[in-house]
């Protein structure tokens, strides 16, 4: 079940953020100092406690376990997905597909464009989104002067 994130979820959200980022990005950025010293569960949890930080965050909960998180913001013409992470322990169980399908249906029902962004070197995520029909928009922005790019994808009804 996808539901709005609550303060009680902060520790679990931080845990999912840290462990999934480590698994996903350590070989892309090859910066183990960032992966294992800078990114920490406690500091992520403290960030999440700041006012309005949980706004637009949703958790996917199954059997009283938060297994995935996603941020979904909305304006007059689009829904934008970001910070989409499925806990590595629960990957390949169809959770990501359920969440994306939920937002596809929501965007259709609201007649809004569904947009998201993904790191150019995150090939696994790009393939995942493309199987739903997301297309690269041509928009990109460099990520933190790293030489890597954030690519925007869109799914239009």
Backbone torsions as a table, in degrees:
resi	resn	phi	psi	omega
1	UNK	NA	131.2	176.5
2	UNK	-91.4	127.8	-179.9
3	UNK	-143.1	164.6	178.2
4	UNK	-64.9	136.5	178.1
5	UNK	-69.1	145.1	179.7
6	UNK	-123.8	167.2	179.8
7	UNK	-56.4	-34.3	-179.5
8	UNK	-63.9	-16.5	-178.5
9	UNK	-90.7	-6.7	-171.1
10	UNK	-54.9	-48.3	-178.1
11	UNK	-61.1	-42.5	-178.9
12	UNK	-68.6	-40.8	177.1
13	UNK	-60.6	-45.6	179.6
14	UNK	-60.7	-42.2	179.0
15	UNK	-61.4	-46.9	179.4
16	UNK	-63.4	-44.4	178.5
17	UNK	-56.9	-50.7	-175.7
18	UNK	-66.3	-51.6	-174.6
19	UNK	-69.6	-36.3	179.1
20	UNK	-72.4	-40.4	176.2
21	UNK	-61.3	-42.6	178.5
22	UNK	-58.7	-49.0	-177.3
23	UNK	-65.3	-41.8	-175.0
24	UNK	-76.2	-42.8	-168.0
25	UNK	-104.1	-12.3	-175.6
26	UNK	-60.2	-39.0	-179.6
27	UNK	-83.0	-18.5	176.9
28	UNK	-77.3	-51.3	-176.7
29	UNK	-85.9	-21.0	-177.8
30	UNK	50.9	41.4	178.9
31	UNK	-125.4	84.7	-176.1
32	UNK	-67.2	-25.4	176.4
33	UNK	-61.2	-46.7	178.1
34	UNK	-66.2	-47.4	-176.4
35	UNK	-60.4	-35.6	-172.2
36	UNK	-117.1	-11.8	178.7
37	UNK	-116.6	-40.3	-178.3
38	UNK	-80.0	-50.3	-179.4
39	UNK	-82.0	113.4	-178.0
40	UNK	-133.7	147.1	-178.3
41	UNK	-59.9	-45.1	-176.7
42	UNK	-62.6	-44.3	179.9
43	UNK	-68.9	-35.9	175.5
44	UNK	-63.7	-42.8	179.1
45	UNK	-62.5	-41.6	178.0
46	UNK	-62.2	-40.1	177.2
47	UNK	-61.7	-42.5	-177.8
48	UNK	-67.3	-19.3	179.0
49	UNK	-78.8	-15.1	-178.4
50	UNK	-65.8	149.8	-178.3
51	UNK	-53.9	137.2	175.8
52	UNK	68.6	1.6	-178.5
53	UNK	-68.8	-32.2	178.9
54	UNK	-82.4	-5.6	178.8
55	UNK	-55.6	133.5	178.1
56	UNK	70.4	8.4	175.4
57	UNK	-89.4	137.1	177.0
58	UNK	-127.1	150.8	176.4
59	UNK	-120.5	146.9	172.8
60	UNK	-101.2	115.2	-176.5
61	UNK	-115.4	135.0	178.6
62	UNK	-141.4	126.5	-179.4
63	UNK	54.4	43.3	179.3
64	UNK	63.4	21.8	176.9
65	UNK	-122.0	125.4	174.4
66	UNK	-76.8	117.1	-174.5
67	UNK	-108.2	-16.4	-178.3
68	UNK	-156.4	159.9	177.3
69	UNK	-136.5	155.0	176.0
70	UNK	-157.0	147.6	173.9
71	UNK	-109.8	130.1	-179.1
72	UNK	-133.0	111.9	177.5
73	UNK	-109.2	155.9	-171.7
74	UNK	-138.4	140.8	170.2
75	UNK	-129.0	-165.7	-175.5
76	UNK	-63.5	-29.6	-174.1
77	UNK	-117.0	-12.2	-176.0
78	UNK	-149.1	162.7	169.8
79	UNK	-115.9	128.1	-178.3
80	UNK	-113.9	124.4	178.4
81	UNK	-98.1	138.6	175.7
82	UNK	-152.9	174.1	177.2
83	UNK	46.0	51.6	-178.0
84	UNK	-99.5	110.5	-177.7
85	UNK	-138.1	131.5	172.2
86	UNK	-105.8	128.3	179.0
87	UNK	-50.1	131.8	-178.9
88	UNK	-53.0	-29.9	179.0
89	UNK	-66.4	-22.3	-174.3
90	UNK	-116.3	10.3	177.6
91	UNK	-69.3	156.5	-179.2
92	UNK	67.3	25.6	175.3
93	UNK	-111.3	4.9	179.6
94	UNK	88.0	4.8	-178.4
95	UNK	-65.4	-46.5	178.8
96	UNK	-59.2	-41.2	178.5
97	UNK	-62.5	-43.9	178.4
98	UNK	-59.9	-42.9	-177.5
99	UNK	-67.5	-47.1	179.4
100	UNK	-62.2	-44.3	178.3
101	UNK	-59.7	-36.9	176.2
102	UNK	-58.6	-47.2	-178.0
103	UNK	-73.4	-28.9	174.3
104	UNK	-63.6	-47.3	179.0
105	UNK	-63.5	-43.3	179.7
106	UNK	-60.6	-43.9	-179.5
107	UNK	-66.6	-37.3	176.5
108	UNK	-64.7	-46.0	-179.0
109	UNK	-62.6	-31.3	-179.0
110	UNK	-97.6	1.3	-177.3
111	UNK	52.8	48.8	-180.0
112	UNK	-121.8	150.6	174.5
113	UNK	-72.0	140.6	176.3
114	UNK	-104.0	121.4	-176.2
115	UNK	-124.7	153.5	174.7
116	UNK	-156.8	167.0	175.2
117	UNK	-130.5	153.8	-175.5
118	UNK	-148.5	147.2	177.8
119	UNK	-68.6	135.7	-175.3
120	UNK	-58.1	-27.9	-179.1
121	UNK	-90.9	-0.8	179.1
122	UNK	-88.9	71.4	-173.8
123	UNK	-60.1	-39.0	-179.8
124	UNK	-59.8	-44.9	179.7
125	UNK	-67.6	-40.8	179.8
126	UNK	-60.1	-46.5	178.5
127	UNK	-61.6	-38.9	178.8
128	UNK	-60.3	-49.7	-178.3
129	UNK	-68.0	-38.2	-178.8
130	UNK	-64.8	-29.3	179.5
131	UNK	-67.1	-18.1	175.7
132	UNK	-90.5	-5.5	-179.7
133	UNK	101.7	4.5	176.1
134	UNK	-64.7	140.2	179.8
135	UNK	-123.5	142.4	175.4
136	UNK	-65.8	130.6	-175.5
137	UNK	-86.5	-11.8	-174.4
138	UNK	93.6	-9.3	178.3
139	UNK	-84.5	135.2	175.2
140	UNK	-152.3	156.3	177.4
141	UNK	-144.5	141.3	-179.0
142	UNK	-69.2	139.3	-179.9
143	UNK	-91.7	109.5	171.1
144	UNK	48.0	46.2	178.7
145	UNK	50.7	37.3	-173.8
146	UNK	-99.2	-12.9	-172.7
147	UNK	86.0	-2.8	175.3
148	UNK	-102.2	156.2	-175.0
149	UNK	-125.6	143.8	171.0
150	UNK	-88.7	122.6	-178.8
151	UNK	-106.3	135.6	178.0
152	UNK	-93.1	134.9	177.7
153	UNK	-122.5	152.1	-177.7
154	UNK	-139.1	148.5	172.9
155	UNK	-128.2	111.5	-179.5
156	UNK	-106.2	141.8	-180.0
157	UNK	-73.8	NA	NA
